[in-house]
């Protein structure tokens, strides 16, 4: 299982405390609120204990769902980030191998054909190190090797064949191209996972603020001011900088 960020872990913890508070105290709070409504509106009131319970529990359920979705999307994002490392390392290893082959080819061409031949085969400049640029460079060099064929043996007996060199370059280019596609795919998947996590985080933010603020208001109205302070939404909790305090039993003010 991929490790969640500390920020999301705190957001999950603070959500769990708000949800637990709602489900633990719903009966007493709903009863207190219903008693107040009865005094204000009389027997005709529709603000019964059952009605308050329904609102409190529905809010808690909504926050629980948003929190679970945030948890899931953050895990997917963490897994995608973990996947990127090996794929990029493999691409970089092949990139270094291909660059080394190009430099070897440059030296070989210069030894057998002279420095003037470097321009003929596109080997006169610096060898690119950026994977995509290196791939384009290698493909161009391979094409020039095929277009300007040479077979030569030096006085020391070493030989050079442009067709053989072109085949070797094309094989390495195909390998590098595959790794570049893998890395591009991982980048797109990471971008998608990040966008999904950000949407889940925005939905969680709305659910958390709405539920916590609702509970705070209902707790205060019911006379549970200490408990209201514990669930009160803050910017630090919202940003995942504070997991909040444990929400325990809190007696009504003055009780």
Secondary structure as UniProt FT lines:
FT   HELIX           6..41
FT   HELIX           42..44
FT   HELIX           49..113
FT   TURN            115..116
FT   HELIX           117..120
FT   TURN            121..122
FT   HELIX           131..147
FT   STRAND          151..153
FT   TURN            155..156
FT   STRAND          159..161
FT   HELIX           162..222
FT   HELIX           225..231
FT   HELIX           235..238
FT   TURN            239..240
FT   TURN            253..254
//
